Amino acid sequence: MASPPTAPFSALIAPEKLVGFDRAAWFYDALAALVFGTSQQAAQRAALRGLPGGAPHVLILGGGTGWVLGEVLRRAPAATVLYLEASPRMLARARARLVREHPQAVGRVEFRHGTQAALQPAERFGAIITFFVLDCVPLADLEAAVAQLRAAQGPGAPWLVADFRPARRGWRHWLLQSMYTFFWLTTGLRAQEMPDLRTALGRLGLVAGHPQLFFGGAIEALVFRENPATAQP
C-alpha cells in the first residue's frame, strides 16, 4: 500500500506530476479543514512565531493557495517574499488572494512557478518556510532537496517547519498511510513515507527547538536554526 499525503501542496514533486496537484487545488483547503479542523493552521501559526522581525526576505515553498502568505505579512508587514509553488493553479489562487486581502503588499511578493530547483544560485533568505511540503518528497530525493534549500538559507536565518510526525505503528501510522494512498491515487504523488526531518536537517548543521504538538501529536511545529557547535567561524 502506498503511503499518505501529508503535506498540503508539494513544490518538490516531479514536474510530470504537477497536473495532479493542479487537480487538487480546488478541494485541498476544504479537505484539510474537514480532516484536521484548525490543527494544521494552528501548527503553522506556532512555527511562524520564529519569524524574524523587521523586514526579512522570506522564502515560502509549497504554500499552496496562499493562506500562509497572509499570515507572514500580518506578522512581518515589511517583509519581502518569494512564493515558490509547483502547481500553477495554486499559484494563481495565491496571487488572487494576495490582491484581494493584502493589496498593499503586492509589490513585495514575487510569485514563481517551480520547485526548489527554481532558486537562483545567489539567492539568500532571512527565513525559510516549508509547511506540509517536505512530506511530499520521496526519501530518495530528500537529501538533495533540503541541501538546495539549505544553500539558500542566510546566516542566522530560521527554517520554519510545520508537518506530520513520522510514525511506525498505531493510529498515526495508519493516518499517514491513508493520506499517502489518497494523494497517490488523486495526484500521482511519488512519496510513500513520512521523512525524519530532524535527522535530514540535522545532517545539514541545523537543530530544532522544542516542538509544539497538535492533533493528538500527529502534527508538529518546529523552528530549525544553525547548530552553534557546527557553525562555521
N, C-alpha and C positions, 0 to 999 in steps of 0.2 A: 504493500500500500504506500502511495506517495505521502509525503508529509504535508503540513498545512501552510496556510497563508499567514503569516503573522503580520507582516508589515502591511501598511496601507498600500502605498503605491511604490513600485520599485523603480528607482532611477538607475539601478545597477544591473538590470537583466539584459539579456542579449537583444540587439535591435530587432531581430526577426520576431520577437515576442511582443513588440510594442502594441500591435493591433489588439492583442488580448487585453492589455491594461487600458487601452482606449475604450474597449467594450465595457470595462468595469467602472469607468469614470462616473456614470450617472447613478450607480447604486451603492458605491463603496461607502460613502459617508453614512447613508441610511442603514446599511447592513452593520457597520461598526457600532452605531448607536444602539441598534436592536440587540446585538450580542453582548456588548460590553458596557452599555449605558454611557456614563460620563468618565469611565475609568481611563480610557486612552487619553482624553483631553486633560484629565487631572494629572496624569503622569507627565505629559508634555509641559504643562504649566510648572510642575515641580522642577523639571530639568531646566527650564528657562530661568529659574532663579539664579543660575550660574552665568547668565548672560552678562558680559561686561557693561559698565556704564559708559557714558559719553557717546561717541559716535563710531562704534565698531563697524568694520567691514565684515559682514556675516555671509557665510555660505549655508544655504538651505538645500539639502539634497533630498530629492524624492518627496517634496512637500505636498504632492497631490493637488487637491482643489483649492488650497490656499488658506485654510484656517490658521495654520501655524504662522504664516506671514503676518497676518493681522496681530497675533499675539506678540510677535517680535517687535513690530512697530509701536505697539502700545507700551511696551516696556522700555524700548530704546528709540524714541521718536526721531533721533538724529542719525540713526543707523543707515548705512548703505547696504544693499542686499543683492547677492547673486542667487537667483532662484533657478535651480538646475533640476529639470524634470524630464523623464524619458517618454512620458505619454503626452502627445500633442494636445489631446482633448483636455487632460487635466491641466496642462499649462495654460490653455485658453480660458478655462474656468477660473484659474487662479488670477490671471490678468484681469478678467472682468470683475472679479471680486474686489481686487485692489482698487480699481477705478470707482467701483460703487461705494466701498466702505472707507477707503483711505486715499481719496484723490490727491491730497496734498503731498503724498509720498511717491507718486507715480514716477517722478524724475530720479528717484534714488533707488529704484529697483530694476535690475536687469533680469529679464526672463530669457533663459537659454534652454533650448531643447537638446537633451543628450544625457549622457551618463557622466561619471567621474572622469572618463576619458576626454570629455569636452573641456576640462580645465586647461588653462594656458600655463606653460612652464613657469612663468614669473609670478603667477597669481598667488597671493598670500592673504589669509583671512584672520581677523581678530576673534572669530568664533566659528566653529563648525557644528552644524545641526544635522543629525541623522536620526529622525524619528520613524520607527517602524519601517525601515527600509533595508537595513543590513541583514535582516532575517530573510530577505528575498535573494540573497547572494548564495549561489551554490558553494559548498565548502571548498571545492577545488579552486574557486576563483577568489575566495575571500582575502587571502594574504595579499594578492596583487591589488585588489580594490582598496583595502584600507591603507596600503602603502602609498597609493596615489593621493589619497585624502590627507595622509599624514604629511606628505611633502608640501601640501598647500596650507598647513597649519602654521600660523605665525608664532613668533616667540611668546610664550606665556599664554597663548590662546586656549580657552577651554574647548573641549569636544563634548557636546551635549547629546546624550542618548536617552531615548525612551523606547522600550521594546519589550518583547516577551522574554521570559526566563527559560533557559533550557530545562528539560525535564525528561528523565529516562523511564518514569513509571507514574502511576496514579492519574488523577483526573487532568492534571496539567499536560501530561504527555498525550493523552487522548484528545485534548483540546487542540494541541498543536498538530497532531496527525490529521484531525478533521479539517483544520484550516488549510493545511498544505494540500490536502486532497482536493478540497473545493477549488482553490485557486489554480491548481494544476489542470483541473477539468475545465474551468471557465476562462483561463488566460494563458495556459501553457507554461505556467511558472516552472522553472527548472530546479529551483531549490527544493530540497525534500527534508531538511533538518535544520533546526534552530542552532546557529553557531554560538560558541562560547566567546562572547565579545570581550569579556575581561581578559581572557588569555590572548586573543588576537591583538588587542590594543596594547596589552602589557608587553608583548614582544617588540612593540614599537617605542618602548620607553614611556608609556603612559600608565597612570594609576588612577583608579576610580575612588571618589569619595564615598561616604556612606550612602547606600542605596535607599530609595523610598519605594515601597511596595504598594501595589494596587491590585484590585480584582482577585482577592484572596491569595496574593503573592505570585500571580501568573505574569504580572506586568511590573517592570521596574523602571525607575528614573535614575540616571547616573550622570555625573559630571567627571570627565576624564581630564587630567592635567599632566604635564610633564613630570615624571618622577625625579625629584631633586637628586636622588642617588645616581641616576644615569644621565643627568643633563650634561650637555657639553659646556666646558668652561668658557 
